[in-house]
Amino acid sequence: MSSEPPRSPRLPQSWEPWRRPWKPWRIEDSEDTWSSLGAIAHGSVLLAKVPGIAIGLRCLFAHPDRLTAWLVARADAAFIPQVLPARSEAEAAVQAELWQHWPGSPNDPLVHATVDFVPQRLVLGERSDAHGDGRVVHISCAARIFGMPTDGKLGLEVSWGPALAPTFTTLDLPGLHEIAASAVRFVDDEPASPPT
C-alpha cells in the first residue's frame, strides 16, 4: 500500500457523471460473478481520517471479472452542514435524471476507484446507515468496482465535501487473478430441474 498520487488526471469534485469514462449503471455483472462469493484480495485499510470524519475499507473481494469493496464511513453530525455542500443546479438536474440508476444520498462521501488509470465513481450500494443518537452518522456499504487491474494496483480516492479533501490510496494486489480464480462458487454450473 502506498500513498502516491494517481498518474491519471485528478477527478473533478463536482458531480459530473456524463464526463466520467465509466458509467456503472449501464454495466451488468457476469454470470460468473453472480455465482461467486468472491475471495479476499485485501484486508482493512484506513483510507482517510480528519477530526470528525473517517472512511475505511473493511475488505476487498475479488470476483472473476470485478472487485467488491466493503466500505465504512463515520461523520460527526456537527460536521454534516460543512461536509455536505449544496448541490449546483447542474448537479441537481443530472441527479434527478439518473436517481433511479444511482442509489444513495446526494450527501454521501465521494469514492472513486482507478483501474488501469481509468477512474470510476463507486455507487455506495447494499448499505446500512445508522444515525445513532443524532450525533454520529455511520455508513456501511458494498461498492462494485468494474474491471480487474492488469498491473496489480487499485487506486481509491475518497472525499466528503470541504471537510475531507480528496485522499488517494493505492492498494498493491499481487496475484489478483489467481485470487479471483479461487473465489468460492455457491451456484452450480447447470440450472437445477424444478421438483416434480
N, C-alpha and C positions, 0 to 999 in steps of 0.2 A: 504494500500500500504506500502510495506517495501523495504528496500534496502539490504536484506540478500542475501549472495551468494547462488547459487543453490546447492542442495545436490548431484546432478549428476556430473560426471566428467566434467571439463572445455572442451569446444569445441575447436578443433584445429582452428587456424586462417587462415591457408591456405585452399584453396577451394578444398575439397576432398569429393564430394558428394557420391562416392562409399563407404565411411566409415560411412555415416550417417545412422541411423536406419530408418529414414523416407525418402521415395522417392516420393515427392509430385507430380511429373509429371506423376506418374502412378496411382494416386488416383483420382477418379471421385466424384463429388458431388452427393448426393442422390436426388431423385425427390422432397422429402420434402424440401430440401434446395433450390433447384431451384425455387420452388413455394412460397418461403418465403421472405419477405422483411427483416426479422430479427427483433430483439428487442434490445434496447440499454442496454448493460450489464455493461459498464463503460464509464466514460467521459474522458475529456482531461487530459493528464499526460505528463510532460516533461521527456523524457527518458534519454537524455544526452545533455550536453552543455559544450563546451570549447570555447575559443576565436576563432571565425571564423566559428564554426560548431554547429548546433543544430539539434536534432532529437526528434520528439514528436509523441505521439499517440493522434489523434484528437478524435476518438471514437472507441469503441469496440462493435460490433454487435454479438448477439447470434442467431444462426440458430438451427434447430432441431438436427443436428449432427456435427456441427463445429462452429467456430468463424470467423469473418472477422474483421481485424484491419485496420482502416484508418490511415495511417502514413503520416507525413510530415517531410521533411528534408531540411536544408539550409546550404550551404557552400560558403564562400567567394572564388571566383575563384583563388585568390592568394594562397589558401591552396591546390588546386587541385593537383599540382605536388607532394606535400608531402602526401596528403591524399590517393592518388591512386598509390600505388607501382606497378612496372612492375610485370606481372604475370610470374610464373615459366613455364618452358616447359611442365611440367606435367599438370599444371592448364590449359594452353592453349590447350593442346591435349584433355583434358576432355571437356572443353568448346566447342571446335569445334564439338565434337561428340554429345553433349547434347544441343547445342544452340537452336534448334527448340523447345525443351521442357522446356527451362529455360530462359524465356524472360528477358530482361533488360541488362543494360550496365555492362561490367565487372568492371567498375569503380564505381558501386553503393555502398552505405553503406551495410554492412552485418547486417542482422536482423535474430535472431533465437528466436523461441518460445519453451518453455518447458512445455509439458502437461504430468502430472503424471510422472515427472522425465525423460521423453523421449524428447530429443531435435529434432527440425526440422528447417531447414533453410527455411525462407519465401521467396517466389517469389514476387517481388515488381511489381505487375501487375496492370491492369486497371489504368494507370497512366497518369498524365500530367506533363511534365517537362517544366520549364521556365529558360531561361538563362539571363533574364533581359537585362542590357546594357553590358553584358560581364563580369561584376564584381561579380555577385552572381548567384549560381545555386540553383534552387528550385525544389524539387520533392514532388509531392502529389500523393499518390497511395493507393490502397487496397491490402491487403495481406491475403490470406486464411490460416487459422490455422486448421489443421485436428485433429479431436478428441475433446472431451469435458473433462475438468479436473474433475475428480471424487472427488478431495479434495477441490474444490472451489478456487484453486490458479493457476494463469497463470504466468509463467516466461517469460520475454522479455529481450533479450540481444542485444545491438546494438554496432557497432564499425564502424569506417571508416578509414582504413589504420592506419599508425602510429600516425596521428594527434589526433584521437579519440580512445583511448584504450577501450576494451570491458567494457561496463557498464551494470549491471544487475539490473532489477526492478521486483519485484513480485507484481502482482495485486491480491487483495482479491476480489473474486466474489461470495459472499453468495447468495444462491437461484438461482444459474445459470441455473439449469434445469427447474425451474419454469419460469424464464425469457425467456428461449429458447422456452418453450411450448406456451408462449404468443405471439410469433412472428406473425406479421400480414401476412396473406396469400394474395397473389394477383392473384392466378390462381385457378380456380375451380378444384374440385377433379376429375370430369368427363370431358373427352375431349369434346369440343363443336362440334356440327354437322356442316358441311360446308353449306353455304347458297345455297338454291336451286333456 
